[in-house]
């Protein structure tokens, strides 16, 4: 097992979810979790609005950018730009199965062309000093995962990749939607474990279907790191124990109420610059899941937080729904 804990726990890059506000919120809950941007294409980085696409707050570190593309020259340039913006890692997406991604010849379809992925990794490595990593599937369509994953891994490692993050499912590029590709192909954690056993000195992280810190701890016995996606987003309170349980360090906050209070200055600063409350609170709906008052909390944010003039008082009132519901429950008990 690698002694490097840099990749021990991460929140997965998720389109439409892990924007800068989501990452700032997650960083409030855990100091140690590695955070990732949404996937951004290399050409968007080169030609687009970089502040919108790459902007982040200093408090987000460690934070990585995930790039999509298959043109080595463009990826190298985008990686260089991203590193200059201060990202701690550049990750190449070789796992997304969406039609748009396939149309651009990147994402999961690149599992079929390890040599091209290796060319892209080598080009990026030549331009940046930060780690260059690859996030992939165990295979696509009719590929044999035993062969496909080894071929991809060996190619990118020979090209200089610093770590591998493997979603332990195949991607079916024909017949399944991107949403179905997150659930229907069966999980094969054993395949990722075997990759790690074959590559003992390489940092290998696992992703896919892991829903709790108990499951994370079980996986850490076999691999170097775990990347959580939907579980971390939909139940963000689990991030509040990451630092103590996985890194042996003190958690930043004792409870979710304290975490929200600590996050308020970030929310206030966003509102002062003309931003909308919903830009941030849409990422906070999963907080308090399973607790008394959680439904009222979500309802208030969903109904009042979307208004153009919604202020931080709406967030405080939503949190009070939980605080008051829990107080009532204690009185009854």
Backbone torsions as a table, in degrees:
resi	resn	phi	psi	omega
1	UNK	NA	132.1	179.2
2	UNK	-63.7	140.9	177.9
3	UNK	-83.1	-10.8	179.6
4	UNK	-73.7	118.6	-177.6
5	UNK	-96.0	8.7	-176.4
6	UNK	-57.3	-34.6	-175.8
7	UNK	-108.9	19.4	-174.1
8	UNK	-61.9	-37.4	178.0
9	UNK	-147.4	134.1	179.9
10	UNK	-143.9	154.2	170.6
11	UNK	-98.4	126.4	-171.2
12	UNK	-65.4	150.5	169.6
13	UNK	-68.9	128.3	-177.3
14	UNK	-136.8	122.0	-178.4
15	UNK	-59.8	135.8	179.6
16	UNK	71.7	-0.1	-178.1
17	UNK	-118.3	-54.8	-170.3
18	UNK	-88.2	58.6	173.7
19	UNK	-80.4	-176.4	-173.7
20	UNK	-63.9	-31.5	179.7
21	UNK	-72.3	-40.4	175.8
22	UNK	-60.6	-45.3	-178.7
23	UNK	-64.2	-39.8	178.5
24	UNK	-62.7	-38.3	178.0
25	UNK	-66.3	-47.3	-179.8
26	UNK	-63.3	-34.8	178.5
27	UNK	-66.7	-30.4	175.8
28	UNK	-63.0	-31.0	-176.7
29	UNK	-86.3	-25.9	-179.1
30	UNK	-147.2	130.2	176.6
31	UNK	-82.7	-21.3	-170.1
32	UNK	-102.1	-24.3	-178.5
33	UNK	-58.1	136.8	175.9
34	UNK	-83.4	131.4	-175.1
35	UNK	-111.4	149.5	-177.6
36	UNK	-128.4	147.2	173.2
37	UNK	-72.8	168.2	163.0
38	UNK	-62.7	157.5	175.3
39	UNK	-64.3	134.9	176.1
40	UNK	-128.6	135.9	-177.0
41	UNK	-73.7	153.2	-179.1
42	UNK	-59.4	-42.6	-179.0
43	UNK	-66.8	-33.0	176.9
44	UNK	-63.8	-40.6	178.0
45	UNK	-63.3	-42.0	-175.9
46	UNK	-71.2	-42.1	-171.0
47	UNK	-111.0	-11.6	-172.3
48	UNK	-94.0	-168.2	-179.8
49	UNK	-79.3	98.5	-173.0
50	UNK	-67.4	-34.6	178.5
51	UNK	-62.9	-41.2	179.0
52	UNK	-69.9	-39.5	-174.2
53	UNK	-83.3	-36.1	-171.6
54	UNK	-115.6	-11.7	-175.2
55	UNK	-60.4	138.4	176.3
56	UNK	-153.7	164.0	179.8
57	UNK	-92.5	150.7	-177.2
58	UNK	-59.0	-29.1	-179.0
59	UNK	-68.7	-9.0	-177.7
60	UNK	-77.3	-18.5	-177.2
61	UNK	-55.9	142.3	-2.7
62	UNK	-77.5	130.9	-176.2
63	UNK	-136.5	139.0	-177.4
64	UNK	-119.5	150.9	173.7
65	UNK	-101.9	136.5	174.8
66	UNK	-105.4	123.5	-179.6
67	UNK	-104.3	148.7	173.3
68	UNK	-121.2	139.6	178.6
69	UNK	158.9	173.9	177.9
70	UNK	-141.6	6.0	175.8
71	UNK	-95.8	113.3	-173.3
72	UNK	-58.8	-41.6	-178.3
73	UNK	-64.8	-44.4	179.6
74	UNK	-65.8	-42.6	179.3
75	UNK	-63.7	-39.1	178.5
76	UNK	-62.3	-42.4	179.4
77	UNK	-67.1	-43.1	179.4
78	UNK	-65.0	-38.2	177.7
79	UNK	-63.3	-42.7	179.2
80	UNK	-62.8	-42.9	177.7
81	UNK	-62.2	-44.4	-178.6
82	UNK	-64.0	-41.8	178.6
83	UNK	-64.1	-38.9	178.0
84	UNK	-64.6	-27.3	177.0
85	UNK	-75.5	-12.5	174.2
86	UNK	108.2	11.2	179.9
87	UNK	-69.1	148.2	-176.8
88	UNK	-87.4	-8.7	-175.6
89	UNK	-163.9	147.5	171.6
90	UNK	-117.1	122.2	-176.8
91	UNK	-113.3	135.8	178.6
92	UNK	-100.8	127.0	-179.5
93	UNK	-80.6	115.0	174.2
94	UNK	-127.1	35.7	-175.6
95	UNK	-138.4	-17.4	-175.9
96	UNK	-72.9	129.1	-176.2
97	UNK	-101.4	12.9	-173.4
98	UNK	-68.1	155.7	179.7
99	UNK	-60.5	-39.5	-179.0
100	UNK	-63.0	-40.3	180.0
101	UNK	-67.1	-43.5	179.0
102	UNK	-62.6	-38.9	179.8
103	UNK	-61.9	-28.6	178.4
104	UNK	-92.6	5.9	179.6
105	UNK	58.3	48.9	170.6
106	UNK	-148.5	-178.9	-173.2
107	UNK	81.4	-146.1	-171.7
108	UNK	-62.4	-29.3	-178.9
109	UNK	-62.1	-19.2	178.4
110	UNK	-71.0	-12.4	174.1
111	UNK	-57.6	-24.0	-179.2
112	UNK	-79.5	-11.4	-174.2
113	UNK	-132.8	69.7	-178.7
114	UNK	-56.5	-33.9	-178.9
115	UNK	-64.7	-39.5	178.1
116	UNK	-67.2	-42.7	177.6
117	UNK	-60.6	-42.5	178.7
118	UNK	-61.7	-40.6	177.3
119	UNK	-60.2	-41.4	179.3
120	UNK	-65.9	-43.7	179.3
121	UNK	-62.2	-46.0	-179.7
122	UNK	-60.2	-40.0	179.7
123	UNK	-65.5	-41.1	178.9
124	UNK	-67.8	-42.9	179.7
125	UNK	-59.0	-34.2	-179.1
126	UNK	-69.3	-17.1	-174.5
127	UNK	-105.8	-17.4	-173.8
128	UNK	-131.3	157.0	176.5
129	UNK	-100.9	-16.0	178.4
130	UNK	-75.3	161.5	178.8
131	UNK	-59.6	141.3	172.0
132	UNK	-112.3	121.6	-174.9
133	UNK	-123.9	166.1	-179.1
134	UNK	-128.7	130.8	173.8
135	UNK	-110.7	122.2	-173.0
136	UNK	-137.0	178.5	171.1
137	UNK	-100.3	177.6	175.6
138	UNK	-83.3	-9.0	178.7
139	UNK	163.4	174.9	175.7
140	UNK	-133.0	148.0	174.8
141	UNK	48.8	-123.6	-173.8
142	UNK	-89.9	10.4	177.4
143	UNK	-62.1	147.2	171.7
144	UNK	-84.2	114.9	-177.4
145	UNK	-57.6	-30.4	179.9
146	UNK	-62.7	-36.1	-180.0
147	UNK	-89.5	-46.7	-172.6
148	UNK	-62.1	-44.6	-177.2
149	UNK	-68.3	-40.9	178.1
150	UNK	-62.9	-41.8	-179.2
151	UNK	-64.0	-43.7	178.9
152	UNK	-65.2	-47.1	-178.2
153	UNK	-60.8	-48.1	-177.7
154	UNK	-62.7	-39.7	-178.3
155	UNK	-65.0	-47.2	-176.4
156	UNK	-74.1	-31.6	177.2
157	UNK	-68.8	-39.7	175.4
158	UNK	-62.2	-28.7	179.5
159	UNK	-82.8	-6.8	176.0
160	UNK	111.1	5.4	179.2
161	UNK	-55.7	139.9	-174.8
162	UNK	-91.2	-20.6	-179.0
163	UNK	-164.6	156.9	177.3
164	UNK	-120.8	138.2	174.1
165	UNK	-122.7	118.8	-171.5
166	UNK	-116.4	119.7	170.2
167	UNK	-77.5	118.0	-168.1
168	UNK	-80.0	42.4	174.8
169	UNK	-138.1	151.5	165.0
170	UNK	-68.9	160.1	167.2
171	UNK	-112.2	129.7	176.4
172	UNK	-100.7	106.9	-174.9
173	UNK	-78.1	-17.5	175.8
174	UNK	-118.5	123.4	172.8
175	UNK	101.5	-16.1	178.7
176	UNK	-125.4	141.2	176.0
177	UNK	-77.4	165.1	175.7
178	UNK	-55.3	-39.5	178.9
179	UNK	-64.3	-44.5	179.7
180	UNK	-65.0	-30.8	179.4
181	UNK	-68.8	-14.7	176.7
182	UNK	-85.5	-12.5	-173.5
183	UNK	-130.3	-37.5	-169.3
184	UNK	-77.3	-49.3	178.6
185	UNK	-59.0	132.8	-175.3
186	UNK	-65.1	145.3	175.8
187	UNK	-73.2	143.1	177.3
188	UNK	-136.8	75.0	180.0
189	UNK	-61.5	-34.0	-178.9
190	UNK	-57.9	-34.5	180.0
191	UNK	-64.4	-39.6	179.2
192	UNK	-70.2	-38.2	177.9
193	UNK	-61.8	-38.9	179.1
194	UNK	-67.3	-34.5	176.0
195	UNK	-61.5	-44.9	179.6
196	UNK	-63.2	-41.8	179.1
197	UNK	-61.3	-36.2	179.9
198	UNK	-75.0	-26.6	-176.8
199	UNK	-121.9	67.0	-172.2
200	UNK	-62.3	-23.6	-176.5
201	UNK	-99.7	7.1	179.3
202	UNK	-105.5	139.8	176.3
203	UNK	-75.7	114.5	179.6
204	UNK	-120.4	123.0	176.7
205	UNK	-112.4	154.2	-177.9
206	UNK	-117.4	147.8	-177.3
207	UNK	-144.1	150.9	173.8
208	UNK	116.9	112.6	171.3
209	UNK	72.9	7.7	-178.6
210	UNK	-88.9	126.0	-168.8
211	UNK	-121.3	2.5	-178.2
212	UNK	-154.4	164.1	177.5
213	UNK	-70.8	-25.9	173.9
214	UNK	-61.9	-42.2	178.0
215	UNK	-68.3	-36.4	176.7
216	UNK	-59.9	-48.0	-178.7
217	UNK	-62.2	-35.8	177.7
218	UNK	-66.0	-38.2	179.9
219	UNK	-70.8	-33.5	-178.1
220	UNK	-61.3	-19.9	176.2
221	UNK	-69.6	-16.7	-174.2
222	UNK	-117.1	-24.5	-176.0
223	UNK	-134.0	175.4	-177.6
224	UNK	-82.7	-29.1	-175.6
225	UNK	-155.1	164.5	179.2
226	UNK	-130.0	137.0	175.5
227	UNK	-114.6	121.7	177.8
228	UNK	-101.3	138.7	177.3
229	UNK	-109.5	-96.8	-173.6
230	UNK	-60.1	-36.0	-179.0
231	UNK	-61.1	-42.5	-179.7
232	UNK	-67.8	-36.3	-178.3
233	UNK	-75.7	-43.6	-174.3
234	UNK	-83.3	-20.5	177.8
235	UNK	-132.1	64.5	-171.1
236	UNK	-61.8	-18.4	178.7
237	UNK	-61.3	-24.0	179.3
238	UNK	-65.0	-24.2	178.1
239	UNK	-66.7	-20.1	-175.9
240	UNK	-71.7	-11.6	177.8
241	UNK	-110.7	2.5	-177.0
242	UNK	-61.4	-45.7	-173.6
243	UNK	-62.8	-42.3	-178.2
244	UNK	-76.5	-43.3	-173.2
245	UNK	-78.2	-31.3	-175.0
246	UNK	-108.1	-20.3	-177.2
247	UNK	-122.7	-4.4	179.1
248	UNK	67.7	25.9	179.5
249	UNK	-117.6	163.0	-177.9
250	UNK	-68.7	136.3	176.2
251	UNK	-70.6	146.5	-175.7
252	UNK	-66.1	-29.0	-176.3
253	UNK	-141.7	148.1	-178.4
254	UNK	-79.9	-28.7	179.7
255	UNK	-151.6	169.7	-175.9
256	UNK	-67.4	-29.1	177.8
257	UNK	-62.4	-44.5	179.3
258	UNK	-65.8	-35.4	179.8
259	UNK	-65.1	-44.0	179.2
260	UNK	-63.6	-42.0	178.9
261	UNK	-60.2	-41.0	179.4
262	UNK	-67.9	-26.2	-178.0
263	UNK	-84.8	-15.7	-175.7
264	UNK	-56.1	-40.8	179.0
265	UNK	-59.1	-35.7	177.4
266	UNK	-65.0	-44.4	179.7
267	UNK	-61.7	-45.7	-178.9
268	UNK	-61.6	-41.0	-179.8
269	UNK	-64.1	-38.6	178.2
270	UNK	-64.7	-42.5	179.9
271	UNK	-65.5	-36.7	-178.3
272	UNK	-66.4	-25.4	179.2
273	UNK	-91.4	9.6	177.8
274	UNK	94.6	4.1	177.8
275	UNK	-73.2	163.3	-179.7
276	UNK	-99.6	147.8	179.9
277	UNK	-58.6	-40.7	-176.4
278	UNK	-62.3	-25.9	177.3
279	UNK	-54.2	-33.7	-176.8
280	UNK	-99.8	-47.9	-171.6
281	UNK	-69.7	-17.0	175.8
282	UNK	-63.0	-23.9	178.1
283	UNK	-88.1	-3.0	-175.5
284	UNK	-108.6	3.4	-174.7
285	UNK	-63.3	-28.2	-178.9
286	UNK	-80.3	-10.0	177.7
287	UNK	-63.0	143.8	-179.6
288	UNK	72.7	11.4	178.9
289	UNK	-52.9	131.3	178.7
290	UNK	85.7	-3.1	-178.6
291	UNK	-101.9	156.6	177.0
292	UNK	-57.7	135.1	178.5
293	UNK	85.6	-2.0	-177.2
294	UNK	-62.9	-38.4	-179.3
295	UNK	-66.2	-41.7	178.3
296	UNK	-65.8	-36.4	176.2
297	UNK	-59.6	-48.9	-179.3
298	UNK	-65.9	-40.2	-178.3
299	UNK	-62.7	-43.7	-178.3
300	UNK	-64.7	-42.4	178.7
301	UNK	-67.0	-38.7	-177.7
302	UNK	-69.8	-34.2	-175.7
303	UNK	-92.6	-40.7	-175.8
304	UNK	-99.2	-29.3	-177.2
305	UNK	-69.6	-19.7	-178.6
306	UNK	-83.8	-10.9	-179.0
307	UNK	-67.5	145.3	-174.5
308	UNK	-63.3	-27.2	-178.0
309	UNK	-102.3	13.3	-178.8
310	UNK	-63.0	132.4	-180.0
311	UNK	-113.8	-174.8	-176.4
312	UNK	-65.9	-19.3	177.0
313	UNK	-62.3	-29.4	178.3
314	UNK	-66.8	-43.5	177.1
315	UNK	-62.1	-43.8	-179.6
316	UNK	-63.9	-40.3	179.5
317	UNK	-65.8	-37.3	178.2
318	UNK	-64.5	-43.4	178.9
319	UNK	-64.3	-36.4	178.3
320	UNK	-63.3	-27.8	176.7
321	UNK	-58.7	-41.2	179.8
322	UNK	-73.2	-44.7	-178.9
323	UNK	-59.2	-44.9	-178.5
324	UNK	-70.9	-38.2	178.6
325	UNK	-64.1	-39.8	179.3
326	UNK	-69.5	-35.1	176.8
327	UNK	-65.5	-40.2	177.9
328	UNK	-64.6	-40.5	-180.0
329	UNK	-63.5	-38.2	178.9
330	UNK	-66.4	-37.0	179.3
331	UNK	-64.4	-42.1	179.9
332	UNK	-65.3	-40.2	-179.7
333	UNK	-66.0	NA	NA
